């Protein structure tokens, strides 16, 4: 089969700014190609070089005066106006129309759309390919309305049971219309360091990391406040934030306030903030730590960062919001979203090397159940089911 994987307008398929959706697209592409399929990733233009080893089509969009020239684009534009009445074709819609044209020109069999129900709807009415909408988030606002009205032929994949249950409950999408395909992790890249040494008082400081983008919803403030309190008690503990500030939906005032709070909290905790780290360096960096924190302050659908830390052999302390609970499934120490609970978990790991090693082993074992080949195989199974349910399909 020929696959097109269309990134959302806010994502970029480059080394410098690759996010979770780009990572999932990259890994799926590699696995599908290994299975003998043709794959191309359609991406907005972004800074830097594209991610390695994948066929890409870079779309240059961004003008409200986008010129619609091809027949496919003209048809798609009319459909877009029906889907979004009284809305002119701006930069966002210009990108969507270009995706439709690119998919049509490629004669793809399957097109995967991430977090863009409006684009999935547009494609389902514009091209003959089977359309798959891959949900990495809980949809809200206009996206939620588009998802609730999604044409029946579109297949829906959710990254966790938590996303599927929420989408069914809040948006009245039938549960049996959605399939869960969990994120995976590459065990060749993310694995325990060969020189890992258990830490704790009397040995060396307990090394704690929280990696990924620094955002109000990711718990870095809670981590820093907790570690500051533990250090004030005399506990040997070191905190590193592996990443840089990247937020969404904040005003300039809110952004500045958040950055000020993070700066003050990390300084009080004696924490190290690395700034942006290239994706190829993250596996090695994770091997430097004993414990990873997964502390979402809002439901996190299925955090790749936590899965990577588990595969790297780190004990995990986690707040079980969103898909976090099904990801860790007994491997992590689960805590409440406050300093006393997080602090108690870290204190217990620092005081008991056997407990630390146990939790590290459970992390590795749990992470091994999430692989990218398994995700790709489940996707193919979903598509085979779709083919089997089409009118006229041979039931045998």
RODO-2510 file (C-alpha; in nm, 4 decimals, decimal comma):
residues 396
     n   res          X          Y          Z
     1     x     0,0000     0,0000     0,0000
     2     x     0,0969     0,3612    -0,0465
     3     x     0,0717     0,5731     0,2685
     4     x     0,0684     0,9493     0,3078
     5     x     0,1139     1,0769     0,6649
     6     x     0,0045     1,4389     0,6967
     7     x     0,1405     1,6368     0,9905
     8     x    -0,0779     1,9091     1,1457
     9     x    -0,0059     2,2684     1,0456
    10     x     0,1558     2,3323     1,3860
    11     x     0,4045     2,0428     1,3651
    12     x     0,7362     2,0288     1,1803
    13     x     0,9162     1,7180     1,0535
    14     x     1,2686     1,8449     1,1145
    15     x     1,5520     1,7560     1,3515
    16     x     1,5353     2,0904     1,5278
    17     x     1,1662     2,0974     1,6175
    18     x     1,0389     1,7388     1,5948
    19     x     0,7593     1,6890     1,8492
    20     x     0,5590     1,3843     1,9556
    21     x     0,3491     1,3718     1,6373
    22     x     0,6615     1,3923     1,4207
    23     x     0,8237     1,1151     1,6268
    24     x     0,5204     0,8891     1,5862
    25     x     0,5128     0,9636     1,2111
    26     x     0,8836     0,8870     1,1780
    27     x     0,8638     0,5548     1,3614
    28     x     0,5473     0,4444     1,1814
    29     x     0,7068     0,5321     0,8479
    30     x     1,0115     0,3190     0,9203
    31     x     0,8039     0,0213     1,0321
    32     x     0,5600     0,0413     0,7409
    33     x     0,8474     0,0631     0,4941
    34     x     1,0096    -0,2394     0,6575
    35     x     0,6803    -0,4218     0,5946
    36     x     0,7053    -0,3396     0,2231
    37     x     0,4773    -0,0361     0,2018
    38     x     0,5545     0,2989     0,0389
    39     x     0,5364     0,5936     0,2788
    40     x     0,5652     0,9692     0,2434
    41     x     0,5311     1,2312     0,5159
    42     x     0,3626     1,5581     0,4211
    43     x     0,4826     1,8401     0,6440
    44     x     0,4700     2,2176     0,6718
    45     x     0,7946     2,3969     0,6063
    46     x     1,0128     2,4293     0,9142
    47     x     1,3665     2,5251     1,0157
    48     x     1,6462     2,2777     0,9684
    49     x     1,6896     1,9495     0,7876
    50     x     1,4085     1,6905     0,7588
    51     x     1,4284     1,3853     0,9814
    52     x     1,6505     1,1147     0,8368
    53     x     1,5540     0,8216     0,6196
    54     x     1,1957     0,9126     0,5292
    55     x     1,0475     1,0394     0,2025
    56     x     0,8973     1,3827     0,2718
    57     x     0,6948     1,6435     0,0869
    58     x     0,7382     1,9934     0,2313
    59     x     0,4428     2,2249     0,1747
    60     x     0,5014     2,5988     0,1649
    61     x     0,1890     2,7694     0,2882
    62     x     0,1002     3,0712     0,4944
    63     x    -0,0807     3,3294     0,2871
    64     x    -0,4534     3,4130     0,2958
    65     x    -0,4231     3,4797    -0,0762
    66     x    -0,3310     3,1191    -0,1466
    67     x    -0,3924     3,0557    -0,5160
    68     x    -0,6074     2,7493    -0,5856
    69     x    -0,5180     2,6208    -0,9325
    70     x    -0,5791     2,2474    -0,9678
    71     x    -0,9207     2,0877    -1,0068
    72     x    -0,8659     1,8882    -0,6865
    73     x    -0,7826     2,2046    -0,4951
    74     x    -1,0885     2,3854    -0,6332
    75     x    -1,3163     2,0983    -0,5316
    76     x    -1,1507     2,0813    -0,1896
    77     x    -1,1969     2,4544    -0,1456
    78     x    -1,5695     2,4264    -0,2098
    79     x    -1,5908     2,1412     0,0411
    80     x    -1,3919     2,3433     0,2942
    81     x    -1,6363     2,6322     0,2620
    82     x    -1,9234     2,3925     0,3316
    83     x    -1,7472     2,2452     0,6310
    84     x    -1,6578     2,5912     0,7642
    85     x    -1,9232     2,8338     0,6338
    86     x    -1,8487     3,2063     0,6330
    87     x    -1,4779     3,1346     0,6702
    88     x    -1,2298     3,2548     0,4093
    89     x    -0,9385     3,0404     0,2952
    90     x    -0,6536     3,1593     0,5166
    91     x    -0,3119     3,0185     0,6006
    92     x    -0,4481     2,7157     0,7878
    93     x    -0,7005     2,6263     0,5202
    94     x    -0,4379     2,6937     0,2556
    95     x    -0,2228     2,4236     0,4124
    96     x    -0,5147     2,1810     0,4282
    97     x    -0,5937     2,2363     0,0617
    98     x    -0,2323     2,1725    -0,0292
    99     x    -0,2435     1,8450     0,1673
   100     x    -0,5515     1,7400    -0,0281
   101     x    -0,3758     1,8181    -0,3562
   102     x    -0,0569     1,6360    -0,2524
   103     x    -0,2481     1,3244    -0,1470
   104     x    -0,4515     1,3240    -0,4678
   105     x    -0,1439     1,3595    -0,6867
   106     x     0,0287     1,0705    -0,5086
   107     x    -0,2692     0,8364    -0,5584
   108     x    -0,2263     0,7171    -0,2012
   109     x    -0,4202     0,4185    -0,0702
   110     x    -0,4167     0,5420     0,2886
   111     x    -0,3719     0,8889     0,4361
   112     x    -0,3073     0,9353     0,8083
   113     x    -0,4007     1,2691     0,9633
   114     x    -0,2891     1,3632     1,3138
   115     x    -0,5169     1,5678     1,5435
   116     x    -0,6939     1,7372     1,2486
   117     x    -1,0567     1,6180     1,2250
   118     x    -1,1449     1,9001     0,9839
   119     x    -0,8653     1,7926     0,7493
   120     x    -0,9709     1,4273     0,7813
   121     x    -1,3259     1,5250     0,6852
   122     x    -1,2019     1,7283     0,3893
   123     x    -0,9854     1,4424     0,2641
   124     x    -1,2617     1,1845     0,3028
   125     x    -1,4777     1,3879     0,0631
   126     x    -1,1997     1,4855    -0,1781
   127     x    -0,9848     1,1771    -0,2432
   128     x    -1,0392     0,8037    -0,2818
   129     x    -0,7822     0,7041    -0,0174
   130     x    -0,8843     0,5489     0,3126
   131     x    -0,8523     0,8239     0,5749
   132     x    -0,7282     0,7565     0,9289
   133     x    -0,7576     1,0238     1,1973
   134     x    -0,4932     0,9662     1,4678
   135     x    -0,5884     1,1334     1,7967
   136     x    -0,2990     1,2269     2,0256
   137     x    -0,5030     1,4709     2,2332
   138     x    -0,8429     1,5411     2,3825
   139     x    -1,0223     1,7511     2,1228
   140     x    -1,1886     2,0774     2,2246
   141     x    -1,3538     2,3772     2,0598
   142     x    -1,3816     2,3729     1,6800
   143     x    -1,1758     2,0516     1,6610
   144     x    -1,4217     1,8768     1,8926
   145     x    -1,7170     1,9869     1,6787
   146     x    -1,5427     1,8642     1,3641
   147     x    -1,4652     1,5300     1,5301
   148     x    -1,8235     1,4813     1,6473
   149     x    -1,9439     1,5365     1,2872
   150     x    -1,6712     1,3289     1,1204
   151     x    -1,7927     1,1356     0,8122
   152     x    -1,8430     0,7655     0,8814
   153     x    -1,5764     0,6297     0,6405
   154     x    -1,2947     0,7930     0,8396
   155     x    -1,1210     0,5504     1,0732
   156     x    -1,0261     0,6860     1,4173
   157     x    -0,7152     0,5776     1,6100
   158     x    -0,6549     0,6881     1,9703
   159     x    -0,3174     0,6753     2,1453
   160     x    -0,4711     0,5457     2,4677
   161     x    -0,7838     0,4028     2,6232
   162     x    -0,8082     0,7295     2,8129
   163     x    -0,8416     0,9258     2,4876
   164     x    -1,0977     0,6809     2,3487
   165     x    -1,3095     0,6826     2,6649
   166     x    -1,3007     1,0624     2,6900
   167     x    -1,3888     1,1085     2,3218
   168     x    -1,6806     0,8691     2,3534
   169     x    -1,8076     1,0244     2,6751
   170     x    -1,7660     1,3913     2,5874
   171     x    -1,8216     1,3909     2,2089
   172     x    -2,0607     1,0954     2,1735
   173     x    -1,8326     0,9138     1,9267
   174     x    -1,9159     0,5402     1,9460
   175     x    -1,6449     0,3450     2,1258
   176     x    -1,6459     0,0723     1,8616
   177     x    -1,5626     0,3265     1,5938
   178     x    -1,2263     0,3995     1,7595
   179     x    -0,9194     0,1757     1,7876
   180     x    -0,6432     0,2203     2,0463
   181     x    -0,2870     0,2051     1,9131
   182     x    -0,0396     0,2943     2,1858
   183     x     0,2799     0,4836     2,1213
   184     x     0,5931     0,2732     2,1139
   185     x     0,9567     0,3100     2,2044
   186     x     1,2705     0,1945     2,0237
   187     x     1,4592    -0,0476     2,2561
   188     x     1,7739    -0,0117     2,0476
   189     x     1,7889     0,3608     2,1261
   190     x     1,6320     0,3768     2,4706
   191     x     1,7902     0,1221     2,7042
   192     x     1,9555     0,1166     3,0466
   193     x     2,3056     0,2571     3,0669
   194     x     2,5679    -0,0134     3,0984
   195     x     2,7355     0,1726     3,3844
   196     x     2,4188     0,2510     3,5807
   197     x     2,4740     0,2690     3,9558
   198     x     2,2041     0,2864     4,2197
   199     x     2,2090     0,6099     4,4152
   200     x     2,1033     0,7317     4,7541
   201     x     2,2284     0,8880     5,0761
   202     x     2,5717     0,7662     5,1696
   203     x     2,6474     0,6790     4,8094
   204     x     2,5777     0,9810     4,5922
   205     x     2,2783     1,2072     4,5297
   206     x     1,9664     1,0540     4,3823
   207     x     1,9599     1,1766     4,0211
   208     x     1,6133     1,2823     3,9079
   209     x     1,5039     1,3988     3,5629
   210     x     1,1928     1,5389     3,4017
   211     x     1,2402     1,5512     3,0254
   212     x     1,0375     1,7000     2,7436
   213     x     0,9123     2,0488     2,6738
   214     x     0,8813     2,2760     2,9756
   215     x     0,5155     2,3743     2,9983
   216     x     0,2680     2,4654     3,2757
   217     x     0,0896     2,1317     3,2185
   218     x     0,4008     1,9142     3,2490
   219     x     0,4741     1,9554     3,6192
   220     x     0,8196     2,1122     3,6203
   221     x     0,7172     2,3674     3,8839
   222     x     0,5883     2,0921     4,1125
   223     x     0,9091     1,8943     4,0603
   224     x     1,1294     2,1916     4,1473
   225     x     0,9300     2,2878     4,4567
   226     x     0,9382     1,9283     4,5801
   227     x     1,3128     1,8887     4,5315
   228     x     1,3783     2,2243     4,6975
   229     x     1,1907     2,0999     5,0036
   230     x     1,3763     1,7682     5,0110
   231     x     1,7135     1,9393     4,9807
   232     x     1,6175     2,1684     5,2691
   233     x     1,5648     1,8514     5,4764
   234     x     1,9204     1,7465     5,3933
   235     x     1,8350     1,4788     5,1353
   236     x     2,0997     1,4236     4,8685
   237     x     1,9013     1,4736     4,5497
   238     x     1,9648     1,6460     4,2167
   239     x     1,7024     1,7555     3,9652
   240     x     1,7549     1,8109     3,5919
   241     x     1,4978     1,9488     3,3494
   242     x     1,5920     1,8077     3,0114
   243     x     1,4314     2,0454     2,7633
   244     x     1,3330     2,4029     2,6940
   245     x     1,0256     2,6185     2,7457
   246     x     0,7686     2,5497     2,4731
   247     x     0,4090     2,6444     2,5528
   248     x     0,0809     2,6724     2,3660
   249     x    -0,2098     2,9091     2,4087
   250     x    -0,0489     3,1492     2,6558
   251     x    -0,0603     3,5246     2,6243
   252     x     0,2671     3,7171     2,6389
   253     x     0,1929     3,8098     2,9984
   254     x     0,1160     3,4496     3,0950
   255     x     0,4266     3,3264     2,9152
   256     x     0,6496     3,5764     3,0946
   257     x     0,4937     3,4887     3,4296
   258     x     0,5480     3,1176     3,3720
   259     x     0,9104     3,1657     3,2714
   260     x     0,9684     3,3764     3,5826
   261     x     0,8138     3,1097     3,8067
   262     x     1,0176     2,8312     3,6485
   263     x     1,3378     3,0308     3,6835
   264     x     1,2726     3,1007     4,0522
   265     x     1,1652     2,7429     4,1299
   266     x     1,4619     2,5771     3,9594
   267     x     1,7059     2,8190     4,1198
   268     x     1,5618     2,7400     4,4641
   269     x     1,5947     2,3655     4,3914
   270     x     1,9514     2,3936     4,2632
   271     x     1,8203     2,2299     3,9470
   272     x     1,9966     2,2121     3,6119
   273     x     1,7947     2,3202     3,3065
   274     x     1,9630     2,1949     2,9911
   275     x     1,7668     2,3849     2,7285
   276     x     1,6820     2,2165     2,4007
   277     x     1,8519     1,8803     2,3496
   278     x     1,8740     1,7176     2,0028
   279     x     1,6608     1,4040     1,9832
   280     x     1,9585     1,1810     1,9035
   281     x     2,1241     1,2809     2,2339
   282     x     1,8257     1,2102     2,4591
   283     x     1,8809     0,8329     2,5028
   284     x     2,2367     0,8873     2,6264
   285     x     2,1313     1,1724     2,8536
   286     x     1,8538     0,9682     3,0134
   287     x     2,1091     0,7034     3,1056
   288     x     2,2643     0,9524     3,3484
   289     x     1,9651     0,9407     3,5875
   290     x     1,8023     0,7115     3,8431
   291     x     1,4446     0,8396     3,8548
   292     x     1,2118     1,0082     3,6071
   293     x     0,9168     1,2233     3,7019
   294     x     0,5933     1,2177     3,5003
   295     x     0,3849     1,4872     3,6671
   296     x     0,1105     1,6154     3,4353
   297     x    -0,1159     1,8791     3,5838
   298     x    -0,3745     1,8115     3,3091
   299     x    -0,4671     1,4775     3,1499
   300     x    -0,1739     1,3593     2,9392
   301     x    -0,2959     1,1205     2,6667
   302     x     0,0119     0,8904     2,6538
   303     x     0,3418     1,0699     2,7148
   304     x     0,6295     0,9559     2,4970
   305     x     0,8778     1,1092     2,7387
   306     x     0,7621     0,8817     3,0191
   307     x     0,7802     0,5752     2,7970
   308     x     1,1337     0,6662     2,6889
   309     x     1,2409     0,7060     3,0519
   310     x     1,0947     0,3672     3,1433
   311     x     1,2715     0,1946     2,8541
   312     x     1,5934     0,3627     2,9696
   313     x     1,5638     0,1813     3,3005
   314     x     1,4626     0,4725     3,5228
   315     x     1,2295     0,4306     3,8166
   316     x     0,9193     0,6432     3,7583
   317     x     0,7170     0,8626     3,9921
   318     x     0,3923     0,9552     3,8179
   319     x     0,0641     1,1395     3,8582
   320     x    -0,1908     0,9057     3,6923
   321     x    -0,3788     1,1613     3,4826
   322     x    -0,5037     1,0792     3,1324
   323     x    -0,3232     0,7825     2,9792
   324     x    -0,0372     0,7812     3,2302
   325     x    -0,1965     0,5111     3,4481
   326     x    -0,2379     0,2656     3,1590
   327     x     0,1153     0,3405     3,0425
   328     x     0,2858     0,2627     3,3749
   329     x     0,0354    -0,0054     3,4868
   330     x     0,1901    -0,0827     3,8258
   331     x     0,5498    -0,0126     3,7270
   332     x     0,5599     0,3394     3,8717
   333     x     0,5085     0,4907     4,2129
   334     x     0,1776     0,6762     4,1732
   335     x     0,1398     1,0049     4,3572
   336     x    -0,1054     1,2864     4,4148
   337     x    -0,0421     1,6251     4,2488
   338     x     0,1172     1,7943     4,5496
   339     x     0,4644     1,8278     4,7003
   340     x     0,4044     1,6054     5,0029
   341     x     0,3054     1,3037     4,7918
   342     x     0,5788     1,3455     4,5309
   343     x     0,8340     1,4104     4,8053
   344     x     0,7361     1,0942     4,9940
   345     x     0,7900     0,8823     4,6807
   346     x     1,1320     1,0340     4,6111
   347     x     1,2317     1,0018     4,9739
   348     x     1,1469     0,6305     4,9709
   349     x     1,3528     0,5678     4,6563
   350     x     1,6493     0,7569     4,7979
   351     x     1,6371     0,5617     5,1227
   352     x     1,5954     0,2119     4,9793
   353     x     1,8322     0,0989     4,6991
   354     x     1,6430    -0,2302     4,6651
   355     x     1,3170    -0,0451     4,6044
   356     x     1,4918     0,1747     4,3500
   357     x     1,6267    -0,1264     4,1606
   358     x     1,2867    -0,2982     4,1716
   359     x     1,1127     0,0034     4,0236
   360     x     1,3799     0,0361     3,7576
   361     x     1,3310    -0,3283     3,6574
   362     x     0,9513    -0,2897     3,6482
   363     x     0,9909     0,0156     3,4257
   364     x     1,2012    -0,1756     3,1745
   365     x     0,9623    -0,4687     3,1694
   366     x     0,6568    -0,2496     3,1198
   367     x     0,8164    -0,0412     2,8441
   368     x     0,9096    -0,3560     2,6519
   369     x     0,5404    -0,4167     2,5808
   370     x     0,5165    -0,0990     2,3690
   371     x     0,6898    -0,1305     2,0321
   372     x     0,6598     0,0570     1,7052
   373     x     0,6366    -0,2625     1,4943
   374     x     0,3370    -0,3664     1,7056
   375     x     0,1772    -0,0266     1,6435
   376     x     0,2309    -0,0596     1,2669
   377     x     0,0902    -0,4125     1,2633
   378     x    -0,2200    -0,3004     1,4507
   379     x    -0,2681    -0,0173     1,2002
   380     x    -0,2566    -0,2669     0,9121
   381     x    -0,5105    -0,4805     1,0977
   382     x    -0,7390    -0,1773     1,1306
   383     x    -0,7114    -0,1120     0,7571
   384     x    -0,7811    -0,4778     0,6744
   385     x    -1,0937    -0,4544     0,8895
   386     x    -1,1950    -0,1419     0,6998
   387     x    -1,1482    -0,3208     0,3673
   388     x    -1,3492    -0,6192     0,4886
   389     x    -1,6458    -0,4018     0,5871
   390     x    -1,6772    -0,2185     0,2564
   391     x    -1,9845    -0,3034     0,0443
   392     x    -1,9041    -0,5844    -0,1962
   393     x    -1,5944    -0,6982    -0,0062
   394     x    -1,5273    -1,0714    -0,0099
   395     x    -1,5972    -1,1954     0,3479
   396     x    -1,3472    -1,4754     0,2946
***
